[in-house]
């Protein structure tokens, strides 16, 4: 998970550099991110594996998930032009809180008042980081929130699909919308990269995405989600280091304070979910014993 978040930091840093330091259209950068990961996956698995990767038991959900990832990536890349990497990471910390909030109406997994309060506190932490009314709030924060919301719904759909399709199938479908739908827009506004270095950065987007998602899936195969979830918060460290090394940017005290509150809320939410799971397991064991 640490390596995965390190690669995701490299992905965001490269996207921010390409968006702010070059004249490349956003559609071109987004398309190269998906096309690169698509080609990496084909290179690793081979063309012969494609028919099996297209066999899904929930086609509509897979297509919807693919568009959600496209939306999250597109909004994120646009926001990266104007926000620091640590600000992007802090808004991303709302993802598990938003997932818990949306899991009720979407999956029937309703939360209690304690977890609802933790979610409200977490959103309060974001308000501290952004400080609306006390400082000018860049409109790019709305793009970052849009990216986070898309990714939260994307995560819920991923949980739903886990019961029906293999991880490789879901990973393959997630690339289709970005690779196929964005292609006409990217090619229509194509700007030829000015140097081999820019080409290298464009091609690296797909490599970072492919390796990062592969390690992410691998981590979930070797450890339960409750153990892995807190590693999300290491992204503040990885993104802050990348922001300083490449752009000379450091988190301000308000961002750090807001991030600390969101992290505390997320960890409390995780602790409550663990406690609920343990209580449910004990209840099932007691019921089984009584039936014997």
MOPEDA-V319426 format. One record per pair of residues at least 12 apart in sequence whose ideal C-beta (glycine too) atoms are under 10 Angstrom apart, sorted by sequence separation. I is the first residue (numbers start at 1). GAP is how many residues later the second one is. D is the distance in whole Angstrom. If there is no record, write none. Layout:
i->[I | I]
gap->[GAP | GAP]
d->[D | D]
//
This chain:
i->[41 | 76 | 79 | 104 | 129 | 158 | 161 | 216 | 219 | 239 | 157 | 158 | 161 | 15 | 18 | 101 | 130 | 14 | 15 | 18 | 76 | 100 | 101 | 126 | 130 | 216 | 236 | 240 | 76 | 100 | 158 | 240 | 15 | 157 | 15 | 97 | 100 | 101 | 126 | 14 | 100 | 101 | 126 | 236 | 240 | 72 | 154 | 236 | 97 | 98 | 101 | 11 | 97 | 100 | 101 | 126 | 72 | 96 | 97 | 236 | 97 | 98 | 236 | 94 | 97 | 98 | 11 | 96 | 97 | 233 | 236 | 179 | 233 | 236 | 94 | 97 | 93 | 94 | 97 | 233 | 233 | 94 | 175 | 178 | 232 | 233 | 34 | 93 | 94 | 93 | 230 | 233 | 175 | 232 | 233 | 34 | 90 | 91 | 174 | 175 | 34 | 90 | 93 | 230 | 33 | 229 | 230 | 90 | 91 | 175 | 229 | 232 | 34 | 90 | 91 | 171 | 174 | 30 | 33 | 90 | 229 | 230 | 33 | 229 | 87 | 171 | 30 | 86 | 87 | 171 | 227 | 29 | 30 | 33 | 226 | 229 | 29 | 171 | 225 | 226 | 229 | 30 | 167 | 168 | 171 | 27 | 30 | 98 | 102 | 106 | 109 | 167 | 170 | 226 | 227 | 26 | 29 | 30 | 225 | 226 | 29 | 103 | 107 | 167 | 168 | 27 | 91 | 94 | 98 | 102 | 106 | 107 | 109 | 167 | 224 | 26 | 29 | 87 | 94 | 97 | 98 | 101 | 102 | 106 | 167 | 226 | 26 | 88 | 91 | 92 | 95 | 99 | 100 | 103 | 107 | 87 | 88 | 91 | 95 | 98 | 99 | 102 | 103 | 106 | 107 | 167 | 224 | 26 | 87 | 90 | 91 | 94 | 95 | 98 | 99 | 102 | 106 | 167 | 26 | 83 | 88 | 89 | 92 | 93 | 94 | 97 | 98 | 99 | 82 | 88 | 91 | 92 | 95 | 96 | 99 | 100 | 103 | 82 | 83 | 87 | 91 | 94 | 95 | 98 | 99 | 15 | 19 | 82 | 83 | 94 | 98 | 162 | 18 | 19 | 79 | 81 | 82 | 88 | 92 | 95 | 96 | 16 | 19 | 20 | 21 | 79 | 80 | 83 | 88 | 92 | 95 | 99 | 15 | 16 | 19 | 20 | 79 | 82 | 83 | 11 | 15 | 18 | 19 | 20 | 78 | 79 | 81 | 82 | 15 | 16 | 17 | 18 | 19 | 79 | 80 | 12 | 15 | 16 | 79 | 80 | 11 | 12 | 15 | 16 | 75 | 78 | 79 | 11 | 14 | 15 | 16 | 77 | 78 | 79 | 159 | 12 | 13 | 16 | 75 | 76 | 79 | 80 | 12 | 16 | 75 | 76 | 78 | 79 | 16 | 74 | 75 | 78 | 79 | 75 | 76 | 77 | 75 | 76 | 13 | 16 | 74 | 75 | 76 | 12 | 74 | 75 | 72 | 73 | 75 | 76 | 71 | 72 | 75 | 76 | 9 | 12 | 71 | 72 | 74 | 75 | 12 | 72 | 73 | 71 | 72 | 73 | 9 | 71 | 72 | 9 | 12 | 70 | 71 | 72 | 8 | 68 | 69 | 72 | 68 | 69 | 71 | 72 | 67 | 68 | 71 | 72 | 5 | 8 | 68 | 70 | 68 | 69 | 68 | 67 | 68 | 65 | 66 | 68 | 69 | 64 | 65 | 68 | 69 | 64 | 65 | 68 | 65 | 66 | 65 | 64 | 65 | 62 | 65 | 61 | 65 | 61 | 64 | 58 | 61 | 62 | 61 | 58 | 62 | 58 | 61 | 62 | 57 | 61 | 66 | 69 | 70 | 73 | 74 | 56 | 58 | 65 | 69 | 70 | 73 | 57 | 58 | 59 | 66 | 68 | 69 | 70 | 71 | 57 | 58 | 62 | 66 | 67 | 69 | 70 | 71 | 56 | 57 | 62 | 65 | 66 | 69 | 70 | 74 | 56 | 61 | 64 | 65 | 66 | 67 | 68 | 69 | 70 | 73 | 55 | 56 | 62 | 63 | 66 | 67 | 70 | 55 | 58 | 62 | 65 | 66 | 67 | 70 | 53 | 57 | 58 | 61 | 62 | 65 | 66 | 70 | 53 | 56 | 63 | 64 | 66 | 52 | 55 | 56 | 59 | 62 | 63 | 66 | 67 | 53 | 54 | 58 | 62 | 66 | 52 | 53 | 56 | 52 | 53 | 56 | 53 | 54 | 49 | 53 | 54 | 135 | 52 | 53 | 134 | 131 | 50 | 54 | 129 | 45 | 49 | 129 | 131 | 130 | 131 | 129 | 130 | 128 | 129 | 41 | 45 | 128 | 129 | 131 | 77 | 128 | 129 | 130 | 126 | 128 | 129 | 41 | 42 | 128 | 129 | 41 | 127 | 128 | 129 | 73 | 125 | 126 | 128 | 129 | 42 | 96 | 125 | 126 | 128 | 129 | 37 | 38 | 41 | 96 | 124 | 125 | 127 | 128 | 40 | 125 | 126 | 38 | 39 | 73 | 96 | 122 | 125 | 126 | 37 | 38 | 95 | 96 | 124 | 125 | 37 | 38 | 123 | 124 | 125 | 36 | 93 | 122 | 123 | 125 | 34 | 35 | 38 | 39 | 92 | 93 | 121 | 122 | 125 | 34 | 37 | 38 | 92 | 121 | 122 | 124 | 125 | 33 | 34 | 37 | 38 | 93 | 122 | 123 | 34 | 35 | 36 | 89 | 90 | 92 | 93 | 121 | 122 | 34 | 35 | 89 | 92 | 121 | 122 | 33 | 34 | 35 | 89 | 90 | 120 | 32 | 33 | 34 | 89 | 90 | 118 | 119 | 122 | 31 | 34 | 35 | 88 | 89 | 92 | 118 | 119 | 121 | 122 | 30 | 31 | 34 | 35 | 89 | 117 | 118 | 121 | 31 | 33 | 34 | 86 | 89 | 90 | 118 | 119 | 31 | 32 | 85 | 86 | 89 | 90 | 115 | 118 | 119 | 31 | 35 | 85 | 86 | 88 | 89 | 117 | 118 | 30 | 31 | 34 | 86 | 87 | 117 | 118 | 29 | 31 | 85 | 86 | 89 | 115 | 116 | 118 | 28 | 31 | 32 | 85 | 86 | 89 | 114 | 115 | 118 | 27 | 30 | 31 | 84 | 85 | 86 | 88 | 114 | 115 | 26 | 27 | 30 | 31 | 84 | 85 | 86 | 87 | 115 | 27 | 28 | 29 | 85 | 86 | 115 | 27 | 28 | 85 | 86 | 111 | 114 | 115 | 26 | 27 | 28 | 31 | 84 | 85 | 25 | 26 | 27 | 28 | 83 | 84 | 112 | 25 | 27 | 28 | 32 | 85 | 90 | 111 | 114 | 115 | 24 | 27 | 28 | 85 | 87 | 89 | 111 | 25 | 26 | 27 | 28 | 40 | 84 | 86 | 25 | 39 | 85 | 86 | 87 | 90 | 109 | 112 | 24 | 25 | 28 | 41 | 84 | 86 | 87 | 90 | 93 | 97 | 111 | 24 | 25 | 36 | 40 | 44 | 83 | 84 | 85 | 86 | 89 | 90 | 93 | 96 | 100 | 24 | 32 | 35 | 36 | 39 | 40 | 43 | 84 | 91 | 23 | 24 | 35 | 36 | 37 | 38 | 39 | 40 | 41 | 84 | 87 | 90 | 91 | 93 | 94 | 97 | 22 | 24 | 32 | 33 | 36 | 37 | 40 | 41 | 86 | 90 | 93 | 96 | 97 | 100 | 24 | 32 | 35 | 36 | 37 | 40 | 44 | 86 | 89 | 90 | 92 | 93 | 96 | 99 | 100 | 22 | 23 | 31 | 32 | 33 | 34 | 35 | 36 | 37 | 38 | 39 | 40 | 84 | 87 | 91 | 94 | 95 | 96 | 22 | 29 | 32 | 33 | 34 | 36 | 37 | 38 | 41 | 87 | 90 | 93 | 94 | 97 | 100 | 22 | 29 | 32 | 33 | 36 | 37 | 41 | 86 | 90 | 93 | 96 | 100 | 24 | 28 | 31 | 32 | 36 | 37 | 40 | 96 | 18 | 30 | 33 | 34 | 37 | 22 | 29 | 33 | 37 | 21 | 24 | 37 | 96 | 24 | 22 | 18 | 21 | 22 | 17 | 18 | 17 | 18 | 14 | 15 | 18 | 14 | 15 | 18 | 13 | 14 | 14 | 15 | 14 | 11 | 12 | 14 | 15 | 10 | 11 | 14 | 10 | 11 | 13 | 11 | 12 | 10 | 11 | 10 | 11 | 9 | 10 | 7 | 8 | 11 | 7 | 8 | 10 | 11 | 6 | 7 | 10 | 7 | 8 | 9 | 7 | 8 | 6 | 7 | 8 | 6 | 7 | 4 | 5 | 7 | 8 | 3 | 4 | 7 | 8 | 3 | 4 | 6 | 7 | 4 | 5 | 4 | 5 | 3 | 4 | 2 | 3 | 4 | 1 | 4 | 1 | 3 | 4 | 3 | 1 | 2 | 1 | 1 | 1 | 12 | 16 | 4 | 9 | 13 | 21 | 1 | 5 | 9 | 12 | 13 | 16 | 21 | 1 | 4 | 5 | 8 | 9 | 12 | 16 | 20 | 1 | 5 | 6 | 9 | 10 | 13 | 14 | 1 | 2 | 5 | 6 | 9 | 13 | 17 | 1 | 4 | 5 | 8 | 9 | 12 | 13 | 16 | 17 | 1 | 4 | 5 | 6 | 7 | 8 | 9 | 11 | 12 | 16 | 2 | 5 | 6 | 9 | 10 | 13 | 14 | 1 | 5 | 6 | 9 | 13 | 16 | 4 | 5 | 8 | 9 | 13 | 2 | 3 | 6 | 2 | 6 | 10]
gap->[12 | 12 | 12 | 12 | 12 | 12 | 12 | 12 | 12 | 12 | 13 | 13 | 13 | 14 | 14 | 14 | 14 | 15 | 15 | 15 | 15 | 15 | 15 | 15 | 15 | 15 | 15 | 15 | 16 | 16 | 16 | 16 | 17 | 17 | 18 | 18 | 18 | 18 | 18 | 19 | 19 | 19 | 19 | 19 | 19 | 20 | 20 | 20 | 21 | 21 | 21 | 22 | 22 | 22 | 22 | 22 | 23 | 23 | 23 | 23 | 24 | 24 | 24 | 25 | 25 | 25 | 26 | 26 | 26 | 26 | 26 | 27 | 27 | 27 | 28 | 28 | 29 | 29 | 29 | 29 | 30 | 31 | 31 | 31 | 31 | 31 | 32 | 32 | 32 | 33 | 33 | 33 | 34 | 34 | 34 | 35 | 35 | 35 | 35 | 35 | 36 | 36 | 36 | 36 | 37 | 37 | 37 | 38 | 38 | 38 | 38 | 38 | 39 | 39 | 39 | 39 | 39 | 40 | 40 | 40 | 40 | 40 | 41 | 41 | 42 | 42 | 43 | 43 | 43 | 43 | 43 | 44 | 44 | 44 | 44 | 44 | 45 | 45 | 45 | 45 | 45 | 46 | 46 | 46 | 46 | 47 | 47 | 47 | 47 | 47 | 47 | 47 | 47 | 47 | 47 | 48 | 48 | 48 | 48 | 48 | 49 | 49 | 49 | 49 | 49 | 50 | 50 | 50 | 50 | 50 | 50 | 50 | 50 | 50 | 50 | 51 | 51 | 51 | 51 | 51 | 51 | 51 | 51 | 51 | 51 | 51 | 52 | 52 | 52 | 52 | 52 | 52 | 52 | 52 | 52 | 53 | 53 | 53 | 53 | 53 | 53 | 53 | 53 | 53 | 53 | 53 | 53 | 54 | 54 | 54 | 54 | 54 | 54 | 54 | 54 | 54 | 54 | 54 | 55 | 55 | 55 | 55 | 55 | 55 | 55 | 55 | 55 | 55 | 56 | 56 | 56 | 56 | 56 | 56 | 56 | 56 | 56 | 57 | 57 | 57 | 57 | 57 | 57 | 57 | 57 | 58 | 58 | 58 | 58 | 58 | 58 | 58 | 59 | 59 | 59 | 59 | 59 | 59 | 59 | 59 | 59 | 60 | 60 | 60 | 60 | 60 | 60 | 60 | 60 | 60 | 60 | 60 | 61 | 61 | 61 | 61 | 61 | 61 | 61 | 62 | 62 | 62 | 62 | 62 | 62 | 62 | 62 | 62 | 63 | 63 | 63 | 63 | 63 | 63 | 63 | 64 | 64 | 64 | 64 | 64 | 65 | 65 | 65 | 65 | 65 | 65 | 65 | 66 | 66 | 66 | 66 | 66 | 66 | 66 | 66 | 67 | 67 | 67 | 67 | 67 | 67 | 67 | 68 | 68 | 68 | 68 | 68 | 68 | 69 | 69 | 69 | 69 | 69 | 70 | 70 | 70 | 71 | 71 | 72 | 72 | 72 | 72 | 72 | 73 | 73 | 73 | 74 | 74 | 74 | 74 | 75 | 75 | 75 | 75 | 76 | 76 | 76 | 76 | 76 | 76 | 77 | 77 | 77 | 78 | 78 | 78 | 79 | 79 | 79 | 80 | 80 | 80 | 80 | 80 | 81 | 81 | 81 | 81 | 82 | 82 | 82 | 82 | 83 | 83 | 83 | 83 | 84 | 84 | 84 | 84 | 85 | 85 | 86 | 87 | 87 | 88 | 88 | 88 | 88 | 89 | 89 | 89 | 89 | 90 | 90 | 90 | 91 | 91 | 92 | 93 | 93 | 95 | 95 | 96 | 96 | 97 | 97 | 99 | 99 | 99 | 100 | 102 | 102 | 103 | 103 | 103 | 104 | 104 | 104 | 104 | 104 | 104 | 104 | 105 | 105 | 105 | 105 | 105 | 105 | 106 | 106 | 106 | 106 | 106 | 106 | 106 | 106 | 107 | 107 | 107 | 107 | 107 | 107 | 107 | 107 | 108 | 108 | 108 | 108 | 108 | 108 | 108 | 108 | 109 | 109 | 109 | 109 | 109 | 109 | 109 | 109 | 109 | 109 | 110 | 110 | 110 | 110 | 110 | 110 | 110 | 111 | 111 | 111 | 111 | 111 | 111 | 111 | 112 | 112 | 112 | 112 | 112 | 112 | 112 | 112 | 113 | 113 | 113 | 113 | 113 | 114 | 114 | 114 | 114 | 114 | 114 | 114 | 114 | 115 | 115 | 115 | 115 | 115 | 116 | 116 | 116 | 117 | 117 | 117 | 118 | 118 | 119 | 119 | 119 | 119 | 120 | 120 | 120 | 121 | 122 | 122 | 122 | 123 | 123 | 123 | 123 | 124 | 124 | 125 | 125 | 126 | 126 | 127 | 127 | 127 | 127 | 127 | 128 | 128 | 128 | 128 | 129 | 129 | 129 | 130 | 130 | 130 | 130 | 131 | 131 | 131 | 131 | 132 | 132 | 132 | 132 | 132 | 133 | 133 | 133 | 133 | 133 | 133 | 134 | 134 | 134 | 134 | 134 | 134 | 134 | 134 | 135 | 135 | 135 | 136 | 136 | 136 | 136 | 136 | 136 | 136 | 137 | 137 | 137 | 137 | 137 | 137 | 138 | 138 | 138 | 138 | 138 | 139 | 139 | 139 | 139 | 139 | 140 | 140 | 140 | 140 | 140 | 140 | 140 | 140 | 140 | 141 | 141 | 141 | 141 | 141 | 141 | 141 | 141 | 142 | 142 | 142 | 142 | 142 | 142 | 142 | 143 | 143 | 143 | 143 | 143 | 143 | 143 | 143 | 143 | 144 | 144 | 144 | 144 | 144 | 144 | 145 | 145 | 145 | 145 | 145 | 145 | 146 | 146 | 146 | 146 | 146 | 146 | 146 | 146 | 147 | 147 | 147 | 147 | 147 | 147 | 147 | 147 | 147 | 147 | 148 | 148 | 148 | 148 | 148 | 148 | 148 | 148 | 149 | 149 | 149 | 149 | 149 | 149 | 149 | 149 | 150 | 150 | 150 | 150 | 150 | 150 | 150 | 150 | 150 | 151 | 151 | 151 | 151 | 151 | 151 | 151 | 151 | 152 | 152 | 152 | 152 | 152 | 152 | 152 | 153 | 153 | 153 | 153 | 153 | 153 | 153 | 153 | 154 | 154 | 154 | 154 | 154 | 154 | 154 | 154 | 154 | 155 | 155 | 155 | 155 | 155 | 155 | 155 | 155 | 155 | 156 | 156 | 156 | 156 | 156 | 156 | 156 | 156 | 156 | 157 | 157 | 157 | 157 | 157 | 157 | 158 | 158 | 158 | 158 | 158 | 158 | 158 | 159 | 159 | 159 | 159 | 159 | 159 | 160 | 160 | 160 | 160 | 160 | 160 | 160 | 161 | 161 | 161 | 161 | 161 | 161 | 161 | 161 | 161 | 162 | 162 | 162 | 162 | 162 | 162 | 162 | 163 | 163 | 163 | 163 | 163 | 163 | 163 | 164 | 164 | 164 | 164 | 164 | 164 | 164 | 164 | 165 | 165 | 165 | 165 | 165 | 165 | 165 | 165 | 165 | 165 | 165 | 166 | 166 | 166 | 166 | 166 | 166 | 166 | 166 | 166 | 166 | 166 | 166 | 166 | 166 | 167 | 167 | 167 | 167 | 167 | 167 | 167 | 167 | 167 | 168 | 168 | 168 | 168 | 168 | 168 | 168 | 168 | 168 | 168 | 168 | 168 | 168 | 168 | 168 | 168 | 169 | 169 | 169 | 169 | 169 | 169 | 169 | 169 | 169 | 169 | 169 | 169 | 169 | 169 | 170 | 170 | 170 | 170 | 170 | 170 | 170 | 170 | 170 | 170 | 170 | 170 | 170 | 170 | 170 | 171 | 171 | 171 | 171 | 171 | 171 | 171 | 171 | 171 | 171 | 171 | 171 | 171 | 171 | 171 | 171 | 171 | 171 | 172 | 172 | 172 | 172 | 172 | 172 | 172 | 172 | 172 | 172 | 172 | 172 | 172 | 172 | 172 | 173 | 173 | 173 | 173 | 173 | 173 | 173 | 173 | 173 | 173 | 173 | 173 | 174 | 174 | 174 | 174 | 174 | 174 | 174 | 174 | 175 | 175 | 175 | 175 | 175 | 176 | 176 | 176 | 176 | 177 | 177 | 177 | 177 | 178 | 179 | 180 | 180 | 180 | 181 | 183 | 184 | 184 | 186 | 186 | 186 | 187 | 187 | 187 | 188 | 188 | 190 | 190 | 191 | 193 | 193 | 193 | 193 | 194 | 194 | 194 | 195 | 195 | 195 | 196 | 196 | 197 | 197 | 198 | 198 | 199 | 199 | 200 | 200 | 200 | 201 | 201 | 201 | 201 | 202 | 202 | 202 | 203 | 203 | 203 | 204 | 204 | 205 | 205 | 205 | 206 | 206 | 207 | 207 | 207 | 207 | 208 | 208 | 208 | 208 | 209 | 209 | 209 | 209 | 210 | 210 | 211 | 211 | 212 | 212 | 213 | 213 | 213 | 214 | 214 | 215 | 215 | 215 | 216 | 217 | 217 | 218 | 219 | 222 | 223 | 223 | 224 | 225 | 225 | 225 | 226 | 226 | 226 | 226 | 226 | 226 | 226 | 227 | 227 | 227 | 227 | 227 | 227 | 227 | 227 | 228 | 228 | 228 | 228 | 228 | 228 | 228 | 229 | 229 | 229 | 229 | 229 | 229 | 229 | 230 | 230 | 230 | 230 | 230 | 230 | 230 | 230 | 230 | 231 | 231 | 231 | 231 | 231 | 231 | 231 | 231 | 231 | 231 | 232 | 232 | 232 | 232 | 232 | 232 | 232 | 233 | 233 | 233 | 233 | 233 | 233 | 234 | 234 | 234 | 234 | 234 | 235 | 235 | 235 | 236 | 236 | 236]
d->[8 | 7 | 8 | 10 | 9 | 7 | 9 | 9 | 8 | 9 | 9 | 10 | 10 | 6 | 9 | 9 | 10 | 9 | 8 | 10 | 10 | 6 | 8 | 9 | 10 | 10 | 8 | 9 | 9 | 9 | 9 | 9 | 10 | 10 | 7 | 9 | 8 | 6 | 10 | 9 | 6 | 10 | 9 | 9 | 10 | 10 | 8 | 8 | 7 | 8 | 10 | 7 | 5 | 10 | 9 | 10 | 10 | 9 | 9 | 6 | 9 | 9 | 9 | 9 | 4 | 9 | 10 | 9 | 7 | 8 | 10 | 10 | 10 | 8 | 6 | 10 | 8 | 7 | 9 | 9 | 5 | 9 | 9 | 10 | 9 | 10 | 10 | 8 | 6 | 8 | 9 | 7 | 9 | 7 | 8 | 9 | 8 | 7 | 10 | 9 | 7 | 7 | 9 | 8 | 10 | 8 | 6 | 10 | 8 | 10 | 9 | 10 | 7 | 5 | 9 | 9 | 8 | 8 | 6 | 9 | 9 | 6 | 10 | 5 | 7 | 6 | 6 | 9 | 8 | 8 | 10 | 10 | 5 | 8 | 7 | 9 | 10 | 10 | 9 | 9 | 10 | 9 | 10 | 10 | 7 | 8 | 6 | 10 | 9 | 8 | 9 | 10 | 9 | 7 | 10 | 7 | 6 | 9 | 9 | 5 | 10 | 10 | 6 | 10 | 9 | 10 | 7 | 10 | 7 | 6 | 5 | 10 | 9 | 5 | 10 | 6 | 10 | 9 | 8 | 10 | 7 | 8 | 7 | 8 | 10 | 7 | 6 | 9 | 10 | 8 | 10 | 9 | 9 | 9 | 7 | 9 | 10 | 4 | 6 | 9 | 5 | 9 | 6 | 10 | 7 | 8 | 10 | 10 | 8 | 9 | 6 | 5 | 9 | 4 | 8 | 6 | 8 | 8 | 8 | 6 | 10 | 10 | 8 | 9 | 9 | 9 | 8 | 10 | 5 | 6 | 8 | 6 | 6 | 8 | 5 | 10 | 8 | 8 | 5 | 7 | 5 | 10 | 5 | 9 | 6 | 9 | 6 | 4 | 7 | 8 | 9 | 9 | 8 | 8 | 9 | 7 | 9 | 8 | 8 | 9 | 8 | 10 | 9 | 8 | 10 | 9 | 8 | 8 | 9 | 10 | 7 | 8 | 8 | 8 | 6 | 5 | 5 | 8 | 6 | 9 | 5 | 9 | 4 | 8 | 7 | 7 | 9 | 9 | 10 | 9 | 9 | 9 | 9 | 8 | 9 | 7 | 10 | 4 | 4 | 9 | 10 | 9 | 5 | 7 | 9 | 5 | 4 | 10 | 10 | 9 | 9 | 9 | 9 | 9 | 9 | 10 | 9 | 9 | 9 | 8 | 8 | 9 | 6 | 9 | 5 | 7 | 9 | 6 | 7 | 9 | 7 | 8 | 10 | 8 | 9 | 9 | 4 | 4 | 6 | 8 | 9 | 4 | 9 | 6 | 8 | 8 | 8 | 8 | 9 | 9 | 7 | 5 | 7 | 8 | 7 | 6 | 8 | 8 | 9 | 9 | 8 | 8 | 9 | 9 | 4 | 9 | 10 | 4 | 4 | 8 | 10 | 8 | 9 | 9 | 9 | 9 | 8 | 9 | 5 | 8 | 9 | 6 | 9 | 7 | 8 | 10 | 9 | 10 | 9 | 10 | 6 | 6 | 4 | 9 | 9 | 9 | 9 | 9 | 10 | 9 | 6 | 7 | 10 | 9 | 10 | 9 | 9 | 10 | 4 | 6 | 7 | 9 | 9 | 6 | 7 | 10 | 10 | 9 | 6 | 7 | 6 | 8 | 9 | 6 | 8 | 7 | 9 | 9 | 10 | 9 | 9 | 10 | 8 | 8 | 9 | 7 | 5 | 9 | 6 | 9 | 5 | 10 | 10 | 9 | 8 | 9 | 9 | 4 | 7 | 8 | 5 | 10 | 10 | 4 | 10 | 8 | 6 | 7 | 7 | 5 | 7 | 5 | 8 | 5 | 9 | 10 | 6 | 7 | 9 | 9 | 7 | 9 | 9 | 8 | 9 | 9 | 7 | 5 | 5 | 10 | 9 | 10 | 4 | 10 | 4 | 9 | 7 | 10 | 9 | 9 | 9 | 8 | 9 | 7 | 7 | 9 | 6 | 8 | 9 | 9 | 9 | 7 | 8 | 9 | 8 | 7 | 9 | 8 | 6 | 8 | 10 | 10 | 9 | 8 | 5 | 9 | 8 | 9 | 7 | 8 | 7 | 8 | 4 | 8 | 8 | 9 | 8 | 9 | 10 | 8 | 9 | 9 | 8 | 9 | 9 | 6 | 8 | 10 | 6 | 9 | 6 | 5 | 9 | 8 | 9 | 8 | 9 | 10 | 10 | 7 | 7 | 10 | 6 | 3 | 7 | 9 | 4 | 6 | 6 | 7 | 9 | 10 | 10 | 8 | 6 | 9 | 8 | 10 | 7 | 5 | 9 | 6 | 8 | 9 | 8 | 7 | 10 | 8 | 7 | 9 | 9 | 10 | 7 | 8 | 10 | 10 | 9 | 7 | 10 | 3 | 6 | 9 | 5 | 7 | 10 | 7 | 4 | 6 | 8 | 10 | 9 | 8 | 10 | 7 | 7 | 8 | 8 | 9 | 8 | 8 | 9 | 8 | 7 | 6 | 5 | 7 | 5 | 8 | 5 | 10 | 8 | 9 | 8 | 10 | 10 | 9 | 8 | 9 | 8 | 8 | 9 | 8 | 8 | 9 | 9 | 10 | 7 | 8 | 8 | 3 | 3 | 5 | 9 | 9 | 5 | 6 | 7 | 5 | 10 | 9 | 9 | 8 | 10 | 10 | 9 | 5 | 7 | 9 | 7 | 9 | 7 | 9 | 9 | 9 | 5 | 9 | 5 | 9 | 8 | 8 | 7 | 7 | 7 | 8 | 9 | 9 | 8 | 10 | 10 | 9 | 9 | 9 | 8 | 9 | 9 | 10 | 9 | 9 | 9 | 6 | 4 | 10 | 9 | 5 | 7 | 4 | 8 | 9 | 9 | 7 | 8 | 9 | 5 | 6 | 6 | 10 | 10 | 9 | 10 | 10 | 10 | 9 | 9 | 5 | 10 | 8 | 10 | 9 | 9 | 8 | 8 | 4 | 5 | 9 | 8 | 6 | 7 | 6 | 9 | 4 | 8 | 7 | 10 | 9 | 9 | 10 | 10 | 9 | 7 | 8 | 9 | 9 | 9 | 9 | 10 | 9 | 8 | 8 | 6 | 6 | 5 | 4 | 5 | 4 | 9 | 8 | 6 | 8 | 9 | 5 | 8 | 9 | 6 | 9 | 8 | 9 | 9 | 10 | 10 | 10 | 8 | 7 | 8 | 7 | 10 | 8 | 8 | 8 | 10 | 9 | 10 | 6 | 6 | 8 | 9 | 9 | 9 | 9 | 9 | 9 | 7 | 10 | 8 | 7 | 4 | 9 | 7 | 8 | 8 | 10 | 10 | 8 | 9 | 8 | 9 | 9 | 5 | 4 | 9 | 6 | 9 | 7 | 9 | 9 | 6 | 7 | 6 | 8 | 10 | 8 | 9 | 9 | 9 | 9 | 6 | 10 | 9 | 5 | 10 | 9 | 6 | 6 | 6 | 9 | 7 | 10 | 6 | 9 | 9 | 8 | 8 | 7 | 10 | 10 | 10 | 9 | 6 | 6 | 10 | 10 | 7 | 6 | 8 | 7 | 9 | 8 | 5 | 4 | 8 | 6 | 6 | 5 | 4 | 9 | 6 | 6 | 9 | 4 | 9 | 2 | 8 | 4 | 9 | 8 | 8 | 10 | 9 | 6 | 5 | 10 | 10 | 8 | 8 | 10 | 7 | 10 | 9 | 6 | 6 | 9 | 10 | 9 | 8 | 8 | 10 | 9 | 9 | 9 | 10 | 7 | 9 | 9 | 4 | 7 | 9 | 4 | 9 | 9 | 9 | 7 | 9 | 9 | 6 | 9 | 10 | 7 | 6 | 6 | 7 | 4 | 9 | 8 | 9 | 6 | 7 | 8 | 8 | 8 | 10 | 7 | 7 | 9 | 9 | 8 | 9 | 9 | 9 | 8 | 9 | 6 | 7 | 6 | 8 | 9 | 10 | 10 | 10 | 8 | 9 | 7 | 10 | 9 | 9 | 6 | 7 | 7 | 10 | 9 | 10 | 5 | 10 | 8 | 10 | 8 | 6 | 7 | 6 | 8 | 10 | 10 | 9 | 8 | 6 | 7 | 9 | 9 | 9 | 9 | 9 | 9 | 4 | 5 | 6 | 9 | 10 | 9 | 7 | 10 | 5 | 8 | 9 | 7 | 9 | 8 | 8 | 9 | 10 | 9 | 5 | 5 | 10 | 4 | 9 | 8 | 9 | 8 | 8 | 9 | 10 | 8 | 5 | 7 | 9 | 8 | 8 | 9 | 9 | 8 | 9 | 4 | 9 | 5 | 5 | 9 | 10 | 9 | 7 | 8 | 7 | 10 | 7 | 9 | 9 | 9 | 5 | 9 | 8 | 9 | 10 | 10 | 9 | 9 | 10 | 9 | 7 | 7 | 9 | 8 | 9 | 9 | 6 | 8 | 8 | 7 | 10 | 7 | 8 | 8 | 9 | 9 | 9 | 9 | 9 | 10 | 9 | 9 | 7 | 5 | 9 | 4 | 4 | 7 | 4 | 10 | 5 | 7 | 5 | 7 | 7 | 8 | 8 | 8 | 10 | 10 | 9 | 9 | 8 | 9 | 10 | 9 | 7 | 6 | 9 | 5 | 7 | 7 | 8 | 9 | 8 | 5 | 10 | 5 | 5 | 10 | 10 | 9 | 10 | 9 | 8 | 10 | 10 | 9 | 8 | 9 | 10]
//
